[in-house]
């Protein structure tokens, strides 16, 4: 089992355990505050009891949301179920606003009523103090777990419990005011509780709605853009789209690369972009697409070879001339030697037209059609005498040409249905140019093929002399 799977399962167990513990504590605190509120007649304390009752419902919802959110993707939910957590947080927001409205109405009614009696004993204060301690522990614990697992639902619970601490302090303040002869202080404290509940609901709702409407995390798009743009081979970034999905951020990036690159090189650039982003932001998973473009540094030969490669046509001996301010281009194109010349001419003309369109009007383009040599031939080693005769001819004729080609060795001769194929190695002065070496090897090939009519191909591999 991979490390990522183990980490995911550990996060799941941690989140589920935190949610279950939160349900149990919320239930206990609800009962305690309800009893304290009924004994004292304090709206602030009863509001806190109602607040905790909402906690029980929403935390239970959080627990089931977490279990659903970690289900794997299926045919109906192809991006997984991570947004269920955000949906649970949105429902919790609704509970908080409804509770805030109820407390507000009741607090206003009591504020203008003169028959309100508040009887706050020590047990009521003890319950509220215990509630503050419990909520502080829950807030710190859930905040730590939500950050480690990037759980929207647990983050909502943590923010919720931070408001509970303030609400409990307000309730205590209201009871103290009532104890000293100002019973309306309890209603004012309840108004404060309603305000804090509403603020908590607003904060949770704003973050949750951002998740549900696919709002990109603030500042992350710019960071991912900069990372991708810094990878070698990336010319520019065309588009970055990100959206949150539970603990992950998913999206897509479109980058431009030089169109002359091979498919393997483009794939390597994409892999490097993904690795660079993952190293800085492990939570980000992106799909990367490439858009090949022409760059200013492309040469005419590169552009011609690229057009030919797209048509799967072997092209060589590209010659470019500048004649009276007009470019003249010629090249050899290899086509199946068994093909009717009419068909071959159509293919070559199509390639010429494509090159003319690419390079612009007024360009002279002409091709020379060569028969494509067989690329794969069955064969076997030729007789020792045949190999020896050809090796002797190679050595003698190379010597007759001069001192450029020397130390002919590793001569191999194979018979094929089409004729003999000869391979050999030789050594040359490392200071010679490629053109000079090619001319010498080419001249030797012509002389040996003239002496042995059955040879169809000679491949000379020139090595720099030490």
Secondary structure, 3 states (H helix, E strand, C coil): CCHHHHHHHHHHHHHHHHHHHHHHHHHHHHHHHHHHHHHHCCHHHHHHHHHHHHHHHHHHHHHHHHHHHCCCCCCCCCCCCCHHHHHHHHHHHHHHHHHHHHHHHHHHHHHCCCCCCCCCCHHHHHHHHHHHHHHHHHHHHHHHHHHHHCCHHHHHHHHHHHHHHHHHHHHHHHHHHHHCCCCHHHHHHHHHHHHHHHHHHHHHHHHHHHHHCCCCCCCHHHHHHHHHHCCCCCCEEEEEEEEEECCEEEEEEEEEEECCCCHHHHHHHHHHHHHHHHHHCCCEEEEEEEEEECCCCCCHHHHHHHHHHHCCCEEEEEEEEEECCEEEEEEEEEEECCCCHHHHHHHHHHHHHHHHHHHCCCCEEEEEEEEECCCCCCEEECCHHHHHHHHHHHHHHHHHHCCCCEEEEEEEEEEECCEEEEEEEEEECCCCCHHHHHHHHHHHHHHHHHHCCCEEEEEEEEEECC
